[in-house]
Amino acid sequence: MESFPQLIAAAMRTEWGATPSARKEVGRITRANERAVRNWFDGRNGPSGENLVSLIRHSDAVFEAVLIIADRRTALGAVRVVALRQKLQTLIDFLDESPSP
C-alpha cells in the first residue's frame, strides 16, 4: 500500500493536475508556502491536519483518499452520490439558463 503522502499526492494531481499553476492554487487554498506544497505534490511529505482539512474542503479526490487511508471505504458511496448530485444540479442549472432553440 502506498504511504499517506503518496496517496494524498495522487489525489491532488487528480484534482488539480501537476502544473505550477496547480501548486499555486493549492498554496492559495491552504496558505502554505510553495516548498511545502511542492513536497505534497511530489509525495515527499503530507499536509498537516489544518492544511489537509482545507484540501478536503476543496477536493473530493483528497476526501476520498483520506477515507481510503482511514479504511472507511463504505463511506465512499455516499460521498460519490453527493458529488454526482452536485454535478447534475450544475448541469440542470446550465440547461435551464440556456436559450431554447
PALUM-649377 format. One record per atom (N, C-alpha, C): residue in three letters; x, y, z. Coordinates in steps of 0.05 Angstrom, whole numbers, plus 5000, padded with zeros to 4 digits. Example, Ala and Ser with C-alpha at 12.3 -4.5 7.8 and 13.67 -1.06 7.14 Angstrom:
% PALUM-649377
ala526448865156/ala524649105156/ala526449345156/ser525749555142/ser527349795143/ser525850015157/
//
This chain:
% PALUM-649377
met501749765000/met500050005000/met501850255000/glu500950454986/glu502450704985/glu502250845011/ser504151025016/ser504251175041/ser502251405039/phe501651515063/phe499851745065/phe500751965046/pro503252065046/pro503952285028/pro503552204999/gln504151964991/gln503851874963/gln500851874955/leu499151774973/leu496251764966/leu495052044964/ile495852224982/ile494952494981/ile495952634956/ala498452584949/ala499652704925/ala498152614900/ala497552354898/ala496052254875/ala493252384874/ala491952414896/ala489252544897/ala489452834888/met491552974897/met491853254890/met492453284860/arg494053104849/arg494553114820/arg492053044804/thr490352864815/thr487752804802/thr485953054802/glu485853194824/glu484053424827/glu485153664812/trp487653724815/trp488753984804/trp490753954782/gly491753714776/gly493853684756/gly496553704770/ala498653714754/ala501353724765/ala502953964754/thr501554174748/thr502754414736/thr503554614758/pro505254804751/pro505955014771/pro503455174779/ser501555214761/ser499155354768/ser497455194788/ala497554934786/ala496154764806/ala497354794833/arg499954804835/arg501354844861/arg500655114872/lys500455314855/lys499755584865/lys496855584875/glu495055454862/glu492255434871/glu492155304898/val493555084902/val493554944928/val494755124949/gly496855274942/gly498055454960/gly496155674969/arg494455764951/arg492455964958/arg490355844976/ile489555604970/ile487455474986/ile488455425015/thr490855335018/thr491855255044/thr493555475058/arg494355675043/arg496155885053/arg498855765062/ala499555535050/ala502155415056/ala504255525037/asn506755505045/asn508955605028/asn509355425004/glu510555534984/glu510955394958/glu512455134961/arg514555134977/arg516154894981/arg514554674993/ala512954735013/ala511254535026/ala509354415006/val508054584990/val506154484970/val507454314949/arg509854394941/arg511354234921/arg511953954933/asn512753944959/asn513253684972/asn510753514974/trp508453644978/trp505953494978/trp505353364951/phe505653534930/phe505153434903/phe507053204895/asp509553224905/asp511553024899/asp511352774917/gly509552784937/gly509252564955/gly511452524975/arg513152724979/arg515352714999/arg514252745027/asn512352935030/asn511152995056/asn508153015052/gly506652975073/gly503753015072/gly503053275086/pro500753385080/pro499953635093/pro499253585122/ser499553805138/ser498753795166/ser495753765168/gly494753715192/gly491853685195/gly490253925185/glu491054165193/glu489654405184/glu489654435154/asn491954385142/asn492154405113/asn490554185099/leu490553945111/leu489053725100/leu486053785100/val485153905121/val482253985122/val481654185100/ser483454375095/ser483054575074/ser482854425047/leu484654235043/leu484654085017/leu482053925014/ile481153795035/ile478653645034/ile476353825028/arg476354065039/arg474154255034/arg473954315004/his476154304990/his476154384961/his476454144942/ser476753904952/ser477353684934/ser476053424943/asp474253324926/asp473153054931/asp475252834929/ala477152874911/ala479252664908/ala480952644933/val481652864946/val483152854971/val481352734993/phe478852804994/phe477052695014/phe476852395011/glu476552304986/glu476352014981/glu478951874989/ala481251994984/ala483851874992/ala483951845022/val483052055037/val483052035066/val481251815076/leu478951785064/leu477151565072/leu478451295066/ile479851265044/ile481251015038/ile483450965058/ile485051165064/ile487151145084/ile486051065111/ala483751175118/ala482451115144/ala480950855144/asp481050705122/asp479650455118/asp476650495123/arg475550705111/arg472750775112/arg471550765084/arg472250565069/arg471350535041/arg468250535039/thr466950435059/thr463950425058/thr462750705056/ala464150905065/ala463151185064/ala463551305036/leu465151175019/leu465751284993/leu463151304976/gly461451114978/gly458951124962/gly457351374967/ala457051434992/ala455451674999/ala456851924989/val459451944991/val460952174982/val460652204952/arg460751984938/arg460551994908/arg457752074900/val455751984914/val452952054907/val452552354911/val453552464932/val453352754937/val454752914915/ala457252824908/ala458752964887/ala457252944860/leu456152714854/leu454652674829/leu452152854829/arg450752864851/arg448453034853/arg449053324847/gln451353424859/gln452253694854/gln452853744825/lys454153554812/lys454753584783/lys452253584767/leu450353414773/leu447853404758/leu446253664762/gln446353774786/gln444954024791/gln446154254775/thr448854254773/thr450154454757/thr449354434728/leu449254184718/leu448354144690/leu445454224686/ile443754164704/ile440854244702/ile440654544702/asp442154674720/asp442154974721/asp443055084695/phe445154974683/phe446155064657/phe444055034636/leu442754804635/leu440754754615/leu438354944618/asp437654994643/asp435355174648/asp435955464639/glu438555534641/glu439355814634/glu439855844604/ser440255624590/ser440755634561/ser438255714546/pro438655874525/pro436255944508/pro435255704493/ser432655704489/ser431455484474/ser432055514445/pro432355294430/pro432955314400/pro430555414385/
//
